[in-house]
Amino acid sequence: MAIDMKAIHDSQRTLVMGVLNITEDSFSDGGLWLAPEAAKAHGEAMMKAGADIIDIGAESTRPGAKRVSEADEKARVLGAVDALIPEGAVLSIDTTRASVALAALEHGAQIINDVSGGQLDRELPHVVADHSDCLYIVQHWRGWLAGAAGNVPDADTSRYEHGVVNDVHDELMRQVDAVLEAGVRAEQVIIDPGLGFSKPGVEHNLPILAALDRFNAAGYPVLIGASRKRFVGSLLAGAGVTEPDMASKDNVTAAISALCAEHGVWAVRVHDVAKSRDAVAVGNAWREYANA
């Protein structure tokens, strides 16, 4: 049965996007789902836990990560796509390469999640434009993050002259304008302010979360990806949790997911689907009640 992607793009409830990292070195679960059978099982488990979308990534974007070869990325992605499409999955492909995006779409994927927002591979927006039934997540991007030395490896890209909210909003809108000029239709676009990307601290990320209404007002669905990011651990440390573990970070992520749903974001991208599924359900109900 064909999936109605317009209905997904226009969803009136916040969706849950589960992260499937088929990588060796992602910051929280690198290597766990690298084997094809493990990737398939984890994707299916997230679907059963309530994920509306599975976001497949085969190349880590953490600071200092080594680039995966194009051939390896494509093989990993297509293995997961071919395994999960027959299960009825809605699949988002986390890639910055046009060739990987094209192959995944031809194998049935429905969403391209480009963390470079169309800037790294200038052919990628054209691939999306040629597949008018797919959706395109355009993320705020200031380039690859620096190496892993020091506590703030991306300090060179985390200066915001007019304030983080103003600069991120304006830069992201320019990225959207560029992909529209490349032929992508407005009805395909979803925006992502890119929490954690060139935004290492609480002081970079909380202002964006507090300004969700401004990003919503841009007229495009908004994706928020806070899950397990560095600033989440910093929030816990600031609250007196001296050694936050992954479970506590997922609890904070769920709290953020509830707030995002209450503010009407399109989707939250998370590792622990079950926790955020419940949190989003509460946020969706809260918003519905408040707007009644």
Backbone bond lengths (Angstrom), bond angles and torsions (degrees), N, CA, C in turn:
res aa  C-N    CA-C-N  psi(-1)  N-CA   C-N-CA  omega(-1)  CA-C   N-CA-C  phi
1 M - - - 1.461 - - 1.524 109.52 -
2 A 1.331 116.71 131.49 1.461 121.08 -178.71 1.525 110.10 -67.75
3 I 1.320 115.56 143.20 1.459 121.53 178.69 1.520 108.74 -93.49
4 D 1.327 116.31 131.79 1.458 122.45 -178.41 1.527 108.58 -80.77
5 M 1.331 117.04 96.76 1.456 120.78 -176.50 1.525 112.04 -72.95
6 K 1.321 117.56 -26.40 1.467 118.75 175.36 1.520 110.29 -64.52
7 A 1.336 115.88 -40.32 1.467 119.51 178.41 1.527 110.67 -64.37
8 I 1.322 116.68 -36.08 1.456 119.77 177.71 1.527 110.29 -68.70
9 H 1.321 116.93 -45.41 1.477 120.98 178.27 1.528 110.82 -58.79
10 D 1.333 116.77 -39.39 1.459 121.87 -174.56 1.521 113.19 -96.33
11 S 1.325 117.40 15.38 1.463 121.18 -175.17 1.531 111.65 -51.70
12 Q 1.320 115.69 133.51 1.461 121.11 178.30 1.523 112.43 -90.46
13 R 1.317 117.28 -5.23 1.462 120.71 173.19 1.516 108.45 -115.49
14 T 1.303 116.29 150.20 1.462 120.19 177.99 1.524 109.69 -69.19
15 L 1.317 116.06 130.94 1.458 122.44 -179.07 1.518 110.55 -94.00
16 V 1.328 115.66 161.22 1.462 121.96 176.37 1.522 108.79 -112.67
17 M 1.334 114.90 122.54 1.458 121.99 178.22 1.528 108.23 -106.52
18 G 1.319 117.07 118.08 1.459 121.22 179.73 1.517 111.50 -89.87
19 V 1.322 116.41 138.15 1.462 122.71 -176.27 1.531 110.36 -88.10
20 L 1.319 116.14 124.44 1.463 121.61 174.16 1.524 108.22 -119.16
21 N 1.322 116.08 95.39 1.457 122.46 -179.54 1.529 110.26 -88.55
22 I 1.327 115.86 110.51 1.468 120.21 176.16 1.527 106.37 -101.17
23 T 1.316 114.45 67.25 1.466 121.37 -171.95 1.518 110.07 -135.20
24 E 1.324 114.25 164.18 1.456 120.06 177.46 1.525 112.43 -91.20
25 D 1.356 116.69 -22.80 1.462 118.47 -168.37 1.517 114.57 -139.30
26 S 1.337 119.06 27.04 1.458 119.14 172.87 1.520 108.94 -63.07
27 F 1.337 116.23 151.65 1.461 119.55 -166.75 1.511 114.62 -66.91
28 S 1.345 119.20 -25.21 1.460 118.25 -176.28 1.516 114.14 -115.65
29 D 1.325 118.06 -25.71 1.470 118.92 -175.57 1.520 112.29 -143.48
30 G 1.320 116.69 28.23 1.453 120.20 179.47 1.514 112.70 -58.30
31 G 1.327 116.50 131.35 1.454 122.15 177.04 1.514 115.53 90.51
32 L 1.339 117.37 -17.16 1.463 119.41 -175.30 1.519 112.67 -69.29
33 W 1.331 117.04 -34.55 1.461 119.97 -172.90 1.522 111.41 -118.60
34 L 1.330 116.73 24.76 1.463 121.00 -175.42 1.531 111.81 -68.94
35 A 1.325 118.33 -38.16 1.459 121.39 178.73 1.526 109.45 -68.99
36 P 1.330 117.97 137.66 1.473 120.73 -176.61 1.524 113.75 -54.10
37 E 1.325 117.04 -41.51 1.458 118.70 -178.89 1.528 111.75 -68.31
38 A 1.337 116.20 -33.19 1.462 119.90 177.44 1.521 110.74 -69.80
39 A 1.324 116.64 -40.47 1.465 120.82 178.50 1.528 110.64 -61.96
40 K 1.323 116.15 -44.94 1.467 120.37 179.21 1.522 110.88 -61.77
41 A 1.333 116.38 -46.38 1.465 120.28 -178.02 1.532 110.99 -63.37
42 H 1.342 116.44 -40.70 1.465 118.76 -179.26 1.528 110.98 -69.20
43 G 1.326 117.02 -39.63 1.455 119.73 176.44 1.517 111.92 -60.58
44 E 1.328 116.11 -45.31 1.464 120.13 179.06 1.519 111.07 -64.02
45 A 1.341 116.70 -38.64 1.463 119.99 179.53 1.529 110.86 -63.99
46 M 1.333 117.10 -40.15 1.465 119.42 178.22 1.522 111.41 -67.12
47 M 1.327 117.45 -36.53 1.456 119.91 176.03 1.526 110.69 -62.28
48 K 1.316 116.56 -43.81 1.468 120.47 178.89 1.519 111.32 -66.20
49 A 1.335 116.66 -28.92 1.463 120.89 179.72 1.523 112.24 -79.05
50 G 1.332 117.08 -8.42 1.456 119.58 175.50 1.509 115.95 116.89
51 A 1.328 118.56 9.79 1.463 119.96 177.96 1.529 110.24 -68.35
52 D 1.324 115.80 129.80 1.457 121.04 176.02 1.522 111.17 -81.80
53 I 1.329 115.99 -28.72 1.459 123.31 -177.14 1.522 107.84 -139.10
54 I 1.318 117.56 143.32 1.464 122.47 172.26 1.527 107.70 -109.99
55 D 1.320 116.26 124.81 1.461 122.09 -179.06 1.524 108.86 -101.82
56 I 1.333 116.03 109.92 1.460 122.13 -175.25 1.527 109.89 -96.60
57 G 1.324 115.95 122.89 1.457 120.55 176.79 1.510 110.86 -128.90
58 A 1.324 117.10 134.64 1.461 121.10 -178.26 1.512 112.31 -118.73
59 E 1.345 116.25 13.10 1.462 120.45 177.50 1.524 108.64 -143.78
60 S 1.319 116.90 122.65 1.453 121.30 -179.18 1.524 110.64 -69.65
61 T 1.345 116.44 141.19 1.460 121.35 175.32 1.523 111.92 -112.59
62 R 1.325 116.86 15.48 1.469 119.29 178.67 1.528 109.41 -69.71
63 P 1.353 116.86 158.40 1.470 119.49 178.13 1.524 111.86 -56.60
64 G 1.322 116.65 131.69 1.456 121.11 176.60 1.511 115.10 84.90
65 A 1.345 118.06 -2.39 1.464 120.04 -178.29 1.526 110.44 -68.40
66 K 1.336 115.84 144.24 1.454 121.02 175.85 1.524 109.67 -84.10
67 R 1.315 116.40 142.14 1.444 120.78 177.59 1.524 110.57 -68.24
68 V 1.314 115.51 139.91 1.458 122.46 175.80 1.525 107.54 -86.41
69 S 1.315 116.53 146.30 1.458 118.81 177.95 1.529 109.62 -63.73
70 E 1.315 115.23 152.63 1.457 120.77 179.32 1.519 111.33 -58.28
71 A 1.328 116.78 -41.83 1.462 120.49 -178.91 1.521 111.52 -64.42
72 D 1.337 116.94 -43.43 1.462 120.19 -179.95 1.527 111.07 -65.95
73 E 1.335 116.10 -42.96 1.458 118.80 179.79 1.526 110.73 -60.96
74 K 1.307 116.13 -45.67 1.461 120.18 -178.55 1.530 111.29 -63.14
75 A 1.324 116.90 -43.41 1.469 119.95 -179.07 1.528 111.38 -62.97
76 R 1.325 116.25 -43.31 1.464 119.61 179.73 1.524 111.66 -64.26
77 V 1.325 115.43 -46.14 1.461 119.66 -178.17 1.520 110.94 -63.51
78 L 1.319 117.61 -47.57 1.460 120.11 -176.29 1.521 112.15 -66.65
79 G 1.336 116.35 -32.42 1.458 118.59 175.68 1.518 111.77 -60.47
80 A 1.327 115.94 -43.57 1.466 120.00 179.66 1.523 111.54 -71.54
81 V 1.332 116.82 -40.61 1.465 119.83 178.92 1.522 110.57 -60.66
82 D 1.312 116.62 -47.84 1.463 120.47 -178.14 1.531 111.76 -64.29
83 A 1.328 116.48 -28.46 1.464 119.64 179.77 1.524 112.32 -79.39
84 L 1.338 117.52 -32.33 1.461 120.18 -170.88 1.525 114.60 -100.16
85 I 1.331 117.60 -24.71 1.468 119.28 178.48 1.533 111.37 -58.68
86 P 1.347 119.87 -42.80 1.465 118.91 178.36 1.524 113.69 -62.95
87 E 1.340 117.39 -18.23 1.457 121.06 178.48 1.532 112.06 -85.69
88 G 1.323 116.81 2.15 1.462 120.56 179.05 1.510 114.66 84.83
89 A 1.329 117.16 19.50 1.461 121.06 -175.52 1.525 111.61 -74.62
90 V 1.326 114.71 145.81 1.454 121.82 165.33 1.524 105.87 -93.75
91 L 1.326 116.65 118.72 1.456 120.68 -170.37 1.522 112.03 -115.07
92 S 1.323 114.19 129.03 1.453 123.27 172.08 1.520 107.79 -105.44
93 I 1.320 117.13 137.15 1.462 121.13 -178.35 1.522 109.07 -111.30
94 D 1.322 115.41 115.11 1.465 123.11 -179.09 1.528 107.71 -85.77
95 T 1.319 116.02 94.15 1.468 120.80 -178.06 1.513 110.39 -148.16
96 T 1.320 115.60 154.79 1.460 121.34 173.36 1.524 110.89 -112.16
97 R 1.324 117.72 6.43 1.459 122.03 -176.56 1.531 110.89 -106.54
98 A 1.327 115.35 128.89 1.461 120.43 179.34 1.520 111.43 -61.66
99 S 1.330 117.32 -39.34 1.467 120.04 -177.14 1.521 111.74 -64.82
100 V 1.333 116.51 -38.74 1.466 120.54 178.75 1.523 109.70 -69.36
101 A 1.327 116.32 -42.89 1.461 120.34 178.68 1.526 110.49 -59.74
102 L 1.326 117.11 -46.26 1.456 121.01 -178.82 1.519 111.36 -61.30
103 A 1.316 117.33 -47.30 1.463 120.66 -179.26 1.523 110.89 -61.91
104 A 1.339 116.99 -43.00 1.462 120.49 -179.04 1.526 111.34 -64.62
105 L 1.329 117.04 -42.49 1.468 119.81 178.15 1.519 110.78 -63.44
106 E 1.316 116.85 -39.36 1.469 119.96 179.54 1.523 111.81 -67.33
107 H 1.348 116.23 -23.23 1.470 120.15 177.60 1.526 112.14 -92.86
108 G 1.334 118.27 3.09 1.458 120.48 172.39 1.510 116.71 115.57
109 A 1.336 119.46 -6.16 1.462 120.46 176.88 1.523 109.54 -62.12
110 Q 1.338 115.81 154.65 1.468 119.02 -172.29 1.530 114.46 -119.70
111 I 1.342 117.99 -12.13 1.458 121.59 -175.54 1.525 108.27 -136.65
112 I 1.329 116.87 139.40 1.456 121.75 171.45 1.523 108.01 -111.94
113 N 1.329 116.07 124.82 1.458 123.55 -179.07 1.528 107.26 -109.42
114 D 1.322 116.16 98.66 1.464 122.69 -173.18 1.524 109.58 -102.84
115 V 1.335 117.18 102.75 1.465 119.55 -177.50 1.523 112.33 -66.07
116 S 1.337 117.13 -17.48 1.465 119.62 177.38 1.519 111.80 -87.89
117 G 1.312 116.98 -2.83 1.458 120.60 177.53 1.510 113.97 56.77
118 G 1.322 117.15 36.50 1.451 121.58 176.55 1.512 114.97 87.98
119 Q 1.334 117.48 4.20 1.455 119.58 -172.86 1.524 115.04 -97.16
120 L 1.337 118.15 -26.10 1.457 119.60 -174.21 1.529 111.85 -80.68
121 D 1.317 116.88 -46.47 1.464 122.10 176.79 1.518 107.00 -119.65
122 R 1.300 116.16 104.58 1.463 121.36 -173.39 1.528 112.69 -67.13
123 E 1.349 117.16 -12.44 1.454 120.00 177.17 1.523 112.43 -82.52
124 L 1.332 116.92 -18.29 1.461 119.17 -174.84 1.530 112.28 -61.65
125 P 1.338 120.25 -46.53 1.469 118.24 176.90 1.529 112.97 -58.41
126 H 1.323 117.46 -32.25 1.467 120.01 178.38 1.527 110.86 -68.30
127 V 1.328 116.91 -35.89 1.464 120.30 175.09 1.523 109.72 -61.19
128 V 1.330 116.05 -45.99 1.468 119.93 178.64 1.530 110.27 -61.74
129 A 1.324 116.48 -43.84 1.464 120.44 -179.31 1.525 111.69 -59.24
130 D 1.329 116.60 -32.93 1.459 121.09 179.87 1.528 112.88 -78.83
131 H 1.329 116.76 -8.19 1.468 121.89 178.55 1.529 107.11 -123.11
132 S 1.300 115.98 77.37 1.458 121.26 -169.48 1.520 114.39 -67.44
133 D 1.338 116.87 -10.62 1.457 119.62 178.69 1.526 112.49 -91.70
134 C 1.334 117.53 -1.78 1.468 119.07 179.76 1.520 110.04 -98.05
135 L 1.338 116.03 163.51 1.457 122.25 177.40 1.525 109.05 -105.41
136 Y 1.340 115.47 156.78 1.461 120.96 -175.24 1.522 109.42 -133.53
137 I 1.325 116.10 114.96 1.463 121.79 177.05 1.522 108.38 -89.62
138 V 1.327 115.56 116.97 1.460 122.88 -178.88 1.531 107.52 -103.73
139 Q 1.327 116.57 112.76 1.466 120.85 -177.65 1.524 111.42 -100.62
140 H 1.336 115.17 146.06 1.467 119.86 173.18 1.524 109.00 -61.30
141 W 1.328 116.64 134.39 1.467 121.05 -170.78 1.515 110.30 -148.12
142 R 1.317 115.44 134.18 1.463 120.49 174.87 1.521 111.70 -122.89
143 G 1.290 116.89 19.94 1.454 120.79 179.25 1.512 112.55 107.78
144 W 1.339 115.82 169.23 1.460 120.91 176.98 1.512 110.27 -59.09
145 L 1.314 116.62 140.84 1.459 120.44 177.22 1.524 109.88 -71.72
146 A 1.330 115.37 155.41 1.460 120.92 -177.48 1.523 110.94 -71.34
147 G 1.324 115.78 -179.68 1.462 121.15 179.35 1.511 112.31 -65.09
148 A 1.304 116.11 175.26 1.455 121.01 -170.00 1.524 114.13 -83.45
149 A 1.324 119.09 1.19 1.466 120.69 -177.99 1.519 110.67 -68.04
150 G 1.330 116.22 136.50 1.457 120.97 176.06 1.514 112.12 85.74
151 N 1.327 115.15 169.37 1.460 120.55 -177.61 1.524 112.42 -79.32
152 V 1.328 117.67 -23.41 1.454 121.19 -177.36 1.528 108.78 -127.93
153 P 1.331 117.18 76.99 1.462 120.20 -173.02 1.515 114.34 -64.97
154 D 1.356 117.32 -18.31 1.453 119.53 -178.53 1.526 112.02 -108.29
155 A 1.338 116.86 24.49 1.461 120.03 -177.97 1.518 112.04 -58.61
156 D 1.316 116.77 -30.33 1.462 119.61 -177.84 1.523 112.67 -68.79
157 T 1.320 118.39 -18.94 1.466 120.82 179.03 1.525 112.41 -113.38
158 S 1.321 118.26 9.35 1.469 120.55 -174.57 1.525 113.04 -110.18
159 R 1.320 116.43 26.57 1.460 120.49 174.57 1.525 108.44 -98.98
160 Y 1.323 116.12 126.71 1.454 121.55 -175.48 1.525 108.96 -121.40
161 E 1.329 115.25 100.60 1.459 122.40 -170.74 1.524 112.97 -60.24
162 H 1.341 116.63 -37.20 1.461 120.53 -176.79 1.527 111.81 -108.00
163 G 1.326 116.39 18.89 1.460 120.84 -176.02 1.508 110.23 94.92
164 V 1.318 115.80 145.03 1.459 119.75 -172.42 1.521 112.33 -62.36
165 V 1.328 118.24 -39.87 1.462 119.91 -178.11 1.524 110.63 -66.77
166 N 1.329 116.73 -47.90 1.468 119.34 -179.01 1.526 111.83 -61.57
167 D 1.330 116.18 -47.36 1.463 119.13 -176.55 1.523 112.07 -67.47
168 V 1.338 116.43 -44.23 1.466 119.03 179.89 1.527 110.36 -62.88
169 H 1.312 116.88 -45.95 1.468 120.35 179.48 1.524 110.87 -58.70
170 D 1.316 116.86 -50.08 1.462 119.86 -174.73 1.528 112.06 -68.61
171 E 1.337 116.57 -40.42 1.463 119.75 178.43 1.526 110.70 -65.96
172 L 1.323 116.57 -40.12 1.463 120.20 179.81 1.528 110.99 -65.23
173 M 1.318 116.90 -39.59 1.465 119.27 178.47 1.530 111.35 -66.08
174 R 1.332 117.15 -33.70 1.462 119.00 175.40 1.526 110.59 -67.23
175 Q 1.332 116.91 -36.38 1.461 119.87 176.22 1.530 110.35 -63.48
176 V 1.323 116.56 -41.66 1.462 120.22 178.72 1.528 109.81 -62.86
177 D 1.328 116.86 -44.46 1.465 119.71 178.31 1.527 110.97 -56.61
178 A 1.337 116.37 -39.52 1.467 120.15 -178.33 1.527 111.66 -66.43
179 V 1.335 117.58 -41.31 1.469 118.08 -179.71 1.521 110.82 -72.38
180 L 1.321 117.53 -30.88 1.462 119.38 174.72 1.525 110.51 -65.07
181 E 1.328 116.46 -39.45 1.464 120.48 177.11 1.527 111.45 -64.54
182 A 1.342 116.65 -26.09 1.465 120.86 178.47 1.529 111.94 -80.72
183 G 1.323 117.26 -3.80 1.456 120.32 175.93 1.515 115.69 111.81
184 V 1.340 117.92 -6.40 1.461 120.35 176.12 1.525 108.67 -65.96
185 R 1.317 117.49 137.39 1.463 121.16 178.71 1.523 110.01 -83.93
186 A 1.321 116.20 147.40 1.465 120.61 179.47 1.526 111.06 -57.48
187 E 1.334 116.42 -31.85 1.467 120.91 -178.07 1.525 112.53 -70.36
188 Q 1.335 117.02 -10.42 1.462 120.95 177.61 1.531 112.38 -92.81
189 V 1.316 117.47 -17.55 1.468 121.63 -166.31 1.519 112.93 -84.51
190 I 1.322 114.85 136.79 1.469 125.25 168.25 1.523 105.32 -127.12
191 I 1.320 117.96 140.44 1.461 120.04 -179.06 1.518 111.40 -109.85
192 D 1.333 115.26 150.93 1.458 123.13 -179.62 1.526 107.79 -138.88
193 P 1.341 118.98 117.32 1.470 120.37 -179.69 1.519 114.24 -69.46
194 G 1.323 117.94 -4.66 1.464 121.02 170.99 1.518 114.46 70.92
195 L 1.332 116.98 54.24 1.457 119.33 176.65 1.523 109.91 -54.58
196 G 1.334 116.49 135.00 1.457 121.20 177.56 1.514 114.58 86.36
197 F 1.329 118.26 -18.92 1.459 121.17 179.04 1.528 109.09 -89.22
198 S 1.336 116.20 111.58 1.462 121.64 -172.32 1.529 111.05 57.12
199 K 1.321 115.10 26.52 1.464 122.21 -179.57 1.533 107.58 -142.11
200 P 1.320 117.97 73.33 1.464 120.46 -170.34 1.520 115.37 -74.16
201 G 1.325 118.61 -26.61 1.455 120.23 -169.15 1.509 114.94 -109.76
202 V 1.337 114.43 168.38 1.459 121.02 173.89 1.521 109.68 -56.81
203 E 1.337 116.15 -37.59 1.467 120.74 -177.01 1.528 112.64 -67.12
204 H 1.319 117.53 -16.18 1.465 120.89 176.17 1.529 111.26 -91.93
205 N 1.318 116.94 -37.22 1.459 121.01 -168.93 1.523 114.44 -92.33
206 L 1.335 118.09 -38.41 1.462 118.71 179.18 1.525 112.60 -63.09
207 P 1.345 119.75 -39.85 1.469 117.76 177.12 1.532 112.79 -58.94
208 I 1.325 116.87 -35.59 1.464 119.34 178.32 1.521 110.47 -67.44
209 L 1.324 116.96 -43.80 1.463 119.83 177.88 1.525 111.10 -63.19
210 A 1.327 116.45 -36.12 1.459 119.77 178.34 1.527 112.16 -71.47
211 A 1.329 116.70 -15.57 1.469 121.72 -178.40 1.524 112.06 -108.04
212 L 1.322 117.27 25.62 1.467 119.52 -178.10 1.524 112.09 -57.04
213 D 1.314 117.01 -36.42 1.457 119.43 -178.75 1.533 111.09 -62.07
214 R 1.332 116.58 -34.04 1.461 119.02 178.41 1.527 110.93 -67.24
215 F 1.334 116.79 -41.49 1.468 118.87 178.39 1.522 110.73 -68.38
216 N 1.339 117.49 -37.92 1.461 119.96 175.71 1.523 111.15 -60.01
217 A 1.339 115.79 -36.58 1.463 120.67 -176.72 1.523 112.66 -68.00
218 A 1.338 117.22 -12.16 1.465 120.08 177.85 1.526 111.58 -66.48
219 G 1.328 116.33 -17.90 1.457 119.90 175.39 1.511 115.61 97.29
220 Y 1.339 117.05 5.10 1.462 121.46 178.56 1.532 108.89 -118.96
221 P 1.338 117.99 149.26 1.461 119.50 172.81 1.532 109.95 -57.75
222 V 1.329 115.80 146.75 1.466 121.16 -175.01 1.523 110.24 -116.47
223 L 1.328 115.80 127.86 1.468 122.65 173.37 1.522 108.66 -101.55
224 I 1.338 116.67 136.67 1.461 121.60 176.03 1.530 108.75 -121.71
225 G 1.340 115.28 127.12 1.465 121.17 178.75 1.519 110.69 -121.21
226 A 1.316 116.27 87.71 1.472 120.88 -179.64 1.518 112.67 -99.39
227 S 1.306 117.52 -11.46 1.454 122.67 -164.83 1.525 113.95 -56.01
228 R 1.322 115.85 120.76 1.464 125.06 172.39 1.524 113.62 60.42
229 K 1.296 118.17 17.57 1.460 119.50 -177.47 1.523 110.95 -77.88
230 R 1.319 113.99 163.96 1.463 121.38 -172.59 1.524 112.58 -52.89
231 F 1.314 117.20 -41.90 1.457 119.93 -176.32 1.525 112.02 -68.32
232 V 1.338 117.25 -24.28 1.469 120.42 176.26 1.525 110.04 -64.46
233 G 1.342 116.17 -44.04 1.459 119.92 174.80 1.517 111.46 -62.81
234 S 1.328 116.99 -37.26 1.469 120.59 178.42 1.521 111.23 -65.38
235 L 1.329 116.94 -37.54 1.459 119.81 176.09 1.526 111.03 -60.35
236 L 1.334 115.51 -43.53 1.464 119.61 178.92 1.525 111.17 -65.00
237 A 1.332 115.87 -42.92 1.465 119.27 178.73 1.520 110.50 -60.89
238 G 1.317 117.09 -39.90 1.451 121.09 178.61 1.510 112.81 -66.30
239 A 1.338 116.28 -23.70 1.463 120.90 177.92 1.521 112.09 -90.78
240 G 1.337 116.69 3.95 1.461 120.62 176.19 1.501 115.61 97.08
241 V 1.346 117.98 6.04 1.466 121.24 176.00 1.519 107.04 -86.45
242 T 1.328 116.46 102.61 1.467 120.10 -169.55 1.519 113.27 -75.54
243 E 1.320 118.35 -28.50 1.458 121.09 -179.87 1.525 109.85 -132.48
244 P 1.323 116.61 72.44 1.470 119.04 -178.23 1.517 111.57 -65.10
245 D 1.339 115.96 130.96 1.459 119.76 177.44 1.530 109.33 -99.78
246 M 1.326 115.86 -179.28 1.443 119.69 -175.77 1.520 111.80 -64.02
247 A 1.334 117.19 -36.06 1.466 119.99 -179.82 1.517 111.03 -64.02
248 S 1.326 116.99 -41.34 1.462 119.49 -179.91 1.529 110.59 -69.10
249 K 1.329 117.10 -35.71 1.470 119.68 175.70 1.525 110.67 -64.68
250 D 1.337 116.77 -36.71 1.457 119.33 178.00 1.527 111.22 -68.97
251 N 1.344 117.31 -31.83 1.462 120.28 175.12 1.526 110.81 -63.90
252 V 1.343 116.45 -44.12 1.458 120.42 177.61 1.525 110.07 -63.72
253 T 1.324 116.30 -42.37 1.461 120.24 177.90 1.521 110.73 -58.15
254 A 1.325 116.90 -41.78 1.466 120.54 178.85 1.525 111.27 -63.32
255 A 1.330 116.63 -39.45 1.463 119.82 177.10 1.529 110.67 -62.46
256 I 1.334 116.25 -42.98 1.463 120.56 177.07 1.521 110.01 -63.62
257 S 1.325 116.86 -38.81 1.472 120.66 179.19 1.522 110.95 -61.18
258 A 1.327 117.15 -41.77 1.463 120.47 178.61 1.523 110.90 -62.41
259 L 1.326 116.45 -43.89 1.457 120.35 179.04 1.535 111.16 -64.60
260 C 1.334 116.17 -39.66 1.461 120.03 178.07 1.530 110.72 -62.25
261 A 1.323 116.47 -43.37 1.461 120.05 179.08 1.523 110.71 -64.48
262 E 1.314 116.73 -39.97 1.463 120.20 178.96 1.524 111.01 -61.85
263 H 1.344 116.28 -29.92 1.467 120.80 178.92 1.529 112.50 -93.19
264 G 1.327 117.57 3.63 1.448 120.18 170.57 1.511 116.38 81.34
265 V 1.339 118.23 27.13 1.461 117.59 176.13 1.529 109.19 -69.13
266 W 1.305 115.05 158.70 1.471 120.07 -176.66 1.522 111.57 -69.84
267 A 1.337 117.14 -45.58 1.467 120.46 -177.36 1.514 110.42 -157.93
268 V 1.328 115.25 157.21 1.457 122.40 171.67 1.521 108.13 -116.93
269 R 1.324 115.15 136.50 1.469 121.66 -178.31 1.525 107.56 -101.11
270 V 1.354 117.62 116.61 1.459 121.26 -169.31 1.522 111.79 -138.83
271 H 1.329 114.70 157.64 1.461 121.00 174.37 1.529 111.41 -88.62
272 D 1.322 117.63 -43.67 1.467 122.00 -179.91 1.526 107.70 -94.62
273 V 1.321 116.01 95.15 1.461 121.09 -174.31 1.519 111.76 -66.61
274 A 1.321 118.11 -43.08 1.461 120.45 -174.11 1.529 111.91 -60.64
275 K 1.329 116.88 -44.19 1.467 119.37 -179.05 1.521 111.08 -64.60
276 S 1.319 116.72 -45.60 1.461 118.83 -178.44 1.521 111.99 -74.20
277 R 1.326 118.31 -27.65 1.467 120.10 174.69 1.526 110.33 -58.47
278 D 1.325 116.23 -47.63 1.462 120.22 -179.71 1.524 110.87 -66.66
279 A 1.337 116.08 -41.67 1.463 120.15 -179.35 1.526 111.07 -64.31
280 V 1.326 116.36 -42.44 1.454 120.90 179.67 1.528 110.64 -65.94
281 A 1.312 117.54 -37.20 1.465 120.42 177.73 1.528 110.67 -59.12
282 V 1.330 116.47 -41.49 1.461 120.13 177.77 1.529 110.39 -66.72
283 G 1.345 116.74 -45.09 1.454 120.29 179.15 1.519 112.90 -61.67
284 N 1.329 116.58 -40.95 1.463 120.20 177.48 1.524 110.86 -62.58
285 A 1.347 116.55 -44.02 1.459 120.54 179.73 1.528 110.92 -65.03
286 W 1.324 116.78 -40.08 1.462 122.14 178.63 1.533 110.25 -59.27
287 R 1.349 115.60 -47.73 1.460 120.29 -179.07 1.530 110.91 -63.70
288 E 1.341 115.83 -42.42 1.465 119.28 -179.68 1.527 110.45 -61.93
289 Y 1.326 116.62 -42.53 1.471 120.74 -179.96 1.529 110.57 -65.81
290 A 1.334 116.56 -43.64 1.462 120.70 -177.06 1.519 111.54 -65.74
291 N 1.336 116.70 -29.99 1.466 120.52 -177.59 1.517 113.55 -94.08
292 A 1.337 116.20 -0.89 1.479 119.98 -178.01 1.527 111.09 -67.68
